Amino acid sequence: MALPKQAMAQADAKVFEHAAVISNSEVATILSEYMRQRREEKPSFQPQPLVQKTLEYVQKFNCGTNPEAVQAMRNYMENFGLKPFEWGLIANLMPEDTDEANKLIPSLVDNPDDPPEEHRGFLPEELDRMLAELQNLRHA
């Protein structure tokens, strides 16, 4: 028996209530380490197909392979005042400029209907500077 639509929405919200946003690169690092540890314990270890496919996906679309650079990217963006979901989107989509970032992540643009405390007012020059620094860190 399926839950009513409203109950399902509440259940979904609870599942992700304390979830952290992480980038594809961080997922790749976690899964790679998990698989390395399991293979040390049991050399014949074979991951579940879903785990293997997930690892292949995040390796293909990750924003960097150097864990220190990925951590530096995270620190930089957190200090920039981005919301966690915005950080995740920027880290995974890696927009090249402010126009692309604003189109992909509309919350970066102030909405006049938002309450004043939610206005952040990122200037295009600030976003461009941030995106350029992320590209530098990505290739570090």
C-alpha positions as CSV (number, residue, x, y, z in Angstrom):
1,M,0.0,0.0,0.0
2,A,1.4,3.4,-1.0
3,L,1.6,6.4,1.3
4,P,-0.8,9.3,0.5
5,K,0.9,12.0,-1.6
6,Q,1.2,14.4,1.3
7,A,2.7,11.8,3.6
8,M,5.2,10.8,0.9
9,A,6.3,14.4,0.5
10,Q,6.9,14.7,4.3
11,A,8.8,11.3,4.3
12,D,11.0,12.5,1.5
13,A,11.7,15.7,3.3
14,K,12.7,13.9,6.5
15,V,15.1,11.6,4.6
16,F,17.1,14.6,3.4
17,E,16.6,16.8,6.4
18,H,20.2,16.5,7.6
19,A,21.8,15.5,4.3
20,A,25.0,17.2,3.3
21,V,25.7,18.5,-0.2
22,I,28.8,17.0,-1.7
23,S,30.3,17.3,-5.1
24,N,30.8,14.5,-7.6
25,S,34.6,14.7,-6.8
26,E,33.9,14.1,-3.2
27,V,31.6,11.2,-4.0
28,A,34.3,9.7,-6.2
29,T,36.8,10.0,-3.4
30,I,34.5,8.4,-0.9
31,L,33.5,5.5,-3.2
32,S,37.1,4.9,-4.3
33,E,38.3,4.8,-0.7
34,Y,35.4,2.4,0.2
35,M,36.3,0.1,-2.6
36,R,40.0,0.2,-1.8
37,Q,39.3,-0.7,1.8
38,R,37.0,-3.6,0.9
39,R,39.6,-4.9,-1.6
40,E,42.3,-4.8,1.2
41,E,40.0,-6.8,3.4
42,K,38.9,-9.2,0.7
43,P,40.9,-9.2,-2.6
44,S,38.1,-10.8,-4.5
45,F,35.6,-8.0,-3.5
46,Q,33.3,-6.9,-6.2
47,P,31.1,-3.9,-5.6
48,Q,27.4,-3.9,-6.2
49,P,26.6,-2.8,-9.8
50,L,25.0,0.4,-8.7
51,V,28.1,1.3,-6.7
52,Q,30.3,0.6,-9.6
53,K,28.1,2.6,-12.0
54,T,27.9,5.5,-9.6
55,L,31.7,5.6,-9.3
56,E,32.1,5.6,-13.1
57,Y,29.6,8.4,-13.4
58,V,31.1,10.7,-10.7
59,Q,34.6,10.0,-12.1
60,K,33.4,11.1,-15.5
61,F,31.7,14.2,-14.3
62,N,33.9,15.2,-11.3
63,C,35.2,18.7,-10.9
64,G,38.7,17.7,-10.0
65,T,40.8,14.7,-9.1
66,N,43.1,16.3,-6.5
67,P,41.4,15.9,-3.1
68,E,43.3,18.9,-1.7
69,A,42.1,21.1,-4.6
70,V,38.5,19.9,-4.2
71,Q,38.7,20.7,-0.4
72,A,40.1,24.2,-1.3
73,M,37.2,24.7,-3.7
74,R,34.7,23.8,-1.1
75,N,36.4,26.1,1.5
76,Y,36.5,29.0,-1.0
77,M,32.9,28.7,-2.0
78,E,31.6,28.3,1.6
79,N,33.5,31.5,2.5
80,F,31.9,33.2,-0.4
81,G,28.4,32.9,1.2
82,L,26.8,30.4,-1.1
83,K,24.0,28.1,0.1
84,P,25.0,24.4,0.2
85,F,22.9,23.5,-2.8
86,E,24.4,26.4,-4.8
87,W,27.8,25.2,-3.9
88,G,27.0,21.7,-5.1
89,L,25.6,22.9,-8.3
90,I,28.5,25.1,-9.1
91,A,31.0,22.4,-8.1
92,N,29.3,19.8,-10.4
93,L,28.2,22.1,-13.3
94,M,31.3,24.3,-13.3
95,P,29.8,27.3,-15.1
96,E,32.3,29.4,-17.0
97,D,30.9,32.8,-16.4
98,T,28.3,34.8,-14.5
99,D,25.7,34.6,-17.2
100,E,25.9,30.8,-17.4
101,A,25.9,30.5,-13.6
102,N,22.8,32.7,-13.3
103,K,21.0,30.7,-15.9
104,L,21.9,27.3,-14.3
105,I,21.4,28.5,-10.7
106,P,18.6,31.2,-10.6
107,S,19.0,31.6,-6.8
108,L,22.3,33.4,-7.4
109,V,20.2,36.3,-8.8
110,D,18.4,38.4,-6.2
111,N,14.7,38.0,-6.5
112,P,12.8,41.2,-5.6
113,D,10.1,39.1,-4.0
114,D,12.5,37.5,-1.5
115,P,12.6,38.9,2.1
116,P,15.4,41.5,2.5
117,E,17.5,39.2,4.7
118,E,17.8,36.8,1.8
119,H,19.2,39.4,-0.6
120,R,22.9,38.7,-1.2
121,G,23.5,40.9,-4.2
122,F,26.4,39.0,-5.8
123,L,27.9,41.4,-8.3
124,P,28.7,40.0,-11.7
125,E,32.4,40.8,-11.1
126,E,32.3,38.9,-7.8
127,L,30.8,35.8,-9.4
128,D,33.2,36.0,-12.4
129,R,36.1,36.3,-9.9
130,M,34.9,33.3,-7.9
131,L,34.3,31.2,-11.0
132,A,37.8,32.0,-12.3
133,E,39.3,31.0,-9.0
134,L,37.4,27.8,-9.0
135,Q,38.8,27.0,-12.5
136,N,42.3,27.7,-11.2
137,L,41.7,25.4,-8.2
138,R,40.2,22.7,-10.4
139,H,43.3,22.5,-12.5
140,A,45.7,22.6,-9.5
